[in-house]
Amino acid sequence: MVRLIESFKVLEDHGLKGKKFFNGETIGYADIVIGWIAWWFEAIEDVVNIKLVDHMTVPRLLQWMKDFSGDAMIIGSLPSREVMYTYFSRKREELLATRAAK
């Protein structure tokens, strides 16, 4: 968990400082490459019912997640939140079943 937050802080401090997106005011290549964070993160938090990061920890990154995942181009290109929630719920159940079998 500490490494995740440290990695997020690097993205925030070196990639987003003074910018809306990593490219500036428009979505660029870096945003697309790490965009999975914005799309998967909320679904994972919902499935495990744990808030992994908050606005006090990485406020610029969380704002980027909101801006990125709310962009019309991105919304039309990715699966719905419901699909993501179902996918991660199933993966969690598989992981828990595997652990219980050991």
Backbone bond lengths (Angstrom), bond angles and torsions (degrees), N, CA, C in turn:
res aa  C-N    CA-C-N  psi(-1)  N-CA   C-N-CA  omega(-1)  CA-C   N-CA-C  phi
1 M - - - 1.438 - - 1.525 111.44 -
2 V 1.331 115.62 -40.90 1.457 120.18 179.51 1.526 110.18 -62.23
3 R 1.324 117.13 -40.82 1.469 120.80 179.76 1.522 111.20 -65.72
4 L 1.316 117.24 -37.06 1.460 120.89 177.23 1.518 110.27 -60.78
5 I 1.309 116.57 -48.87 1.462 120.78 -179.71 1.520 110.80 -64.66
6 E 1.324 117.71 -40.41 1.468 120.72 176.90 1.531 110.85 -60.89
7 S 1.320 116.95 -42.07 1.470 120.93 178.22 1.515 111.06 -64.86
8 F 1.318 116.32 -42.43 1.469 120.48 177.81 1.525 110.75 -62.87
9 K 1.334 117.19 -37.76 1.462 120.19 179.45 1.535 110.80 -66.19
10 V 1.315 117.56 -36.04 1.463 120.68 177.04 1.528 109.31 -63.15
11 L 1.334 116.49 -47.01 1.463 119.85 177.73 1.521 110.75 -58.11
12 E 1.302 116.36 -44.43 1.456 121.11 -178.44 1.525 112.08 -66.08
13 D 1.325 116.73 -50.00 1.460 120.87 -174.01 1.521 114.16 -73.49
14 H 1.335 116.62 -32.67 1.463 118.95 -175.51 1.524 113.93 -107.27
15 G 1.303 117.26 -19.60 1.453 119.10 -177.49 1.509 115.14 -106.11
16 L 1.320 116.92 -29.30 1.463 119.45 -173.16 1.529 114.66 -113.71
17 K 1.284 117.09 -3.63 1.471 120.10 -176.37 1.530 110.86 -57.13
18 G 1.324 115.18 113.79 1.462 121.12 178.23 1.519 114.96 78.22
19 K 1.346 117.40 10.46 1.461 120.66 -177.67 1.522 110.96 -132.02
20 K 1.317 116.22 152.42 1.457 121.72 175.82 1.529 110.52 -77.22
21 F 1.327 115.93 -44.44 1.458 122.95 178.06 1.523 107.75 -122.77
22 F 1.308 117.76 168.80 1.459 120.21 -179.23 1.522 111.65 -63.56
23 N 1.324 116.34 -24.91 1.457 122.56 179.03 1.525 112.35 -86.61
24 G 1.300 117.53 -12.42 1.461 122.02 -175.21 1.521 109.30 126.65
25 E 1.312 116.51 -119.73 1.463 120.92 -178.91 1.524 113.52 -93.92
26 T 1.319 116.73 -5.90 1.461 120.16 179.23 1.527 110.21 -127.01
27 I 1.310 115.50 155.24 1.460 120.73 178.71 1.518 109.55 -66.79
28 G 1.319 115.43 133.23 1.460 121.11 179.59 1.522 111.15 -127.56
29 Y 1.303 115.03 -168.94 1.463 122.09 -176.29 1.538 112.16 -58.39
30 A 1.334 117.39 -46.43 1.467 120.35 -178.57 1.526 110.84 -61.09
31 D 1.317 117.00 -39.17 1.466 120.33 178.12 1.525 110.71 -61.69
32 I 1.312 116.23 -42.83 1.462 121.03 -179.98 1.531 110.33 -65.29
33 V 1.339 116.38 -42.86 1.467 120.88 -177.22 1.520 111.80 -63.44
34 I 1.326 118.14 -42.26 1.466 119.18 -178.82 1.528 112.57 -103.28
35 G 1.311 116.80 11.78 1.453 121.08 -179.42 1.508 114.91 -61.31
36 W 1.325 117.57 -21.65 1.467 120.05 177.86 1.514 110.76 -57.04
37 I 1.332 117.67 -30.78 1.461 120.67 179.63 1.520 109.91 -58.02
38 A 1.317 115.34 -47.39 1.462 120.21 -177.57 1.518 111.60 -64.27
39 W 1.308 116.86 -37.55 1.461 120.15 -173.82 1.527 112.19 -83.75
40 W 1.304 117.50 -39.66 1.459 120.99 -176.19 1.519 112.55 -82.64
41 F 1.310 116.89 -32.35 1.452 121.25 -168.35 1.523 113.30 -57.83
42 E 1.313 117.29 -49.82 1.462 120.40 -179.77 1.524 111.41 -61.14
43 A 1.307 116.61 -41.97 1.475 119.74 -179.81 1.524 110.60 -63.71
44 I 1.307 117.49 -41.86 1.463 120.49 178.99 1.521 110.59 -64.70
45 E 1.329 116.94 -44.46 1.463 119.85 177.86 1.528 111.24 -59.71
46 D 1.320 116.86 -41.09 1.470 120.97 178.79 1.525 111.47 -63.47
47 V 1.323 116.83 -43.33 1.466 121.07 -177.42 1.522 111.36 -65.55
48 V 1.320 117.81 -44.39 1.462 120.28 -177.60 1.524 112.35 -89.37
49 N 1.327 116.25 -6.28 1.465 122.93 177.79 1.528 112.07 56.14
50 I 1.336 114.71 44.13 1.462 121.74 178.00 1.520 108.17 -137.21
51 K 1.304 116.89 134.78 1.455 122.04 174.19 1.524 106.76 -87.05
52 L 1.319 117.18 113.77 1.462 121.25 -175.51 1.519 112.98 -82.37
53 V 1.312 117.03 -38.03 1.459 120.97 176.41 1.524 108.56 -138.34
54 D 1.325 115.15 158.49 1.460 118.73 179.94 1.525 110.69 -132.34
55 H 1.312 115.02 178.35 1.466 120.08 -177.34 1.528 113.01 -66.73
56 M 1.306 117.25 -21.31 1.464 119.86 177.49 1.525 111.04 -75.58
57 T 1.308 116.62 -29.20 1.463 121.44 -176.07 1.523 112.00 -82.67
58 V 1.331 116.88 -53.81 1.471 121.48 -177.07 1.546 110.21 -139.14
59 P 1.321 117.28 70.45 1.462 119.81 -175.55 1.529 114.23 -62.89
60 R 1.328 118.28 -39.52 1.474 120.04 -179.54 1.519 111.19 -67.26
61 L 1.337 117.01 -39.49 1.462 120.20 -179.83 1.526 110.32 -66.90
62 L 1.320 117.84 -40.96 1.460 119.82 178.43 1.528 111.07 -66.04
63 Q 1.329 117.39 -36.48 1.469 119.58 175.60 1.516 110.21 -66.67
64 W 1.349 116.97 -39.39 1.464 120.34 176.30 1.527 110.27 -60.33
65 M 1.347 117.16 -44.01 1.466 120.85 178.99 1.532 110.05 -56.19
66 K 1.312 115.93 -45.12 1.463 121.02 -179.69 1.535 110.89 -64.77
67 D 1.323 116.95 -46.80 1.471 120.94 -179.85 1.522 111.58 -64.72
68 F 1.322 116.49 -44.15 1.459 121.06 -178.15 1.519 111.01 -65.19
69 S 1.328 116.38 -52.65 1.465 119.13 -176.00 1.517 112.63 -71.45
70 G 1.327 117.76 -16.02 1.458 121.33 177.62 1.514 114.31 -91.15
71 D 1.309 117.73 -6.21 1.467 121.53 -179.53 1.530 110.14 -69.35
72 A 1.315 116.93 136.01 1.473 121.70 -176.11 1.530 112.35 -57.40
73 M 1.320 117.58 -39.08 1.463 121.07 179.60 1.529 110.74 -63.73
74 I 1.311 116.86 -39.72 1.458 121.64 -177.71 1.527 110.28 -74.32
75 I 1.314 117.00 -46.11 1.465 120.81 -179.51 1.524 110.94 -53.96
76 G 1.315 117.52 -41.65 1.456 121.58 -178.54 1.515 114.85 -75.19
77 S 1.336 116.88 -7.34 1.462 120.60 -175.06 1.524 114.61 -108.30
78 L 1.311 117.50 -9.01 1.456 120.37 -173.08 1.529 111.51 -121.85
79 P 1.328 117.12 159.21 1.471 120.41 179.22 1.528 111.02 -65.42
80 S 1.314 116.10 157.06 1.459 121.06 -179.83 1.522 110.97 -67.40
81 R 1.316 116.05 162.31 1.469 121.18 176.65 1.528 110.43 -59.98
82 E 1.321 116.65 -37.09 1.459 120.53 -179.85 1.528 110.97 -62.77
83 V 1.319 116.53 -42.80 1.465 121.05 178.12 1.528 109.74 -63.46
84 M 1.321 116.55 -42.89 1.465 120.48 179.52 1.528 110.58 -64.94
85 Y 1.314 117.15 -43.25 1.459 121.05 179.64 1.533 110.43 -60.83
86 T 1.316 116.13 -45.90 1.466 120.66 178.95 1.521 110.84 -60.98
87 Y 1.327 117.29 -44.82 1.460 122.21 -179.93 1.530 111.09 -59.69
88 F 1.339 117.30 -51.06 1.453 120.60 -177.44 1.529 112.17 -70.71
89 S 1.312 117.93 -30.71 1.472 120.61 175.02 1.523 110.14 -63.43
90 R 1.314 116.00 -44.29 1.464 120.91 178.98 1.534 110.60 -64.35
91 K 1.310 117.18 -42.71 1.471 120.86 179.06 1.527 110.88 -63.78
92 R 1.319 116.59 -39.62 1.468 120.61 178.18 1.521 110.27 -63.06
93 E 1.312 116.96 -45.67 1.468 121.05 179.14 1.524 111.15 -60.98
94 E 1.335 117.60 -40.77 1.461 121.32 178.06 1.536 110.26 -63.12
95 L 1.326 116.78 -43.44 1.459 121.23 179.86 1.530 110.70 -63.70
96 L 1.314 116.70 -45.28 1.466 120.19 178.94 1.523 111.51 -63.42
97 A 1.332 117.40 -39.04 1.465 121.04 178.35 1.528 110.61 -65.53
98 T 1.312 117.12 -39.51 1.458 121.56 178.19 1.513 110.77 -64.06
99 R 1.322 116.68 -43.42 1.463 120.25 179.32 1.530 111.15 -65.01
100 A 1.333 116.37 -39.84 1.465 120.12 -179.47 1.524 111.60 -66.91
101 A 1.315 116.56 -28.91 1.467 120.74 -179.15 1.517 112.95 -76.29
102 K 1.320 117.51 -16.16 1.484 120.50 -177.32 1.492 112.77 -79.36
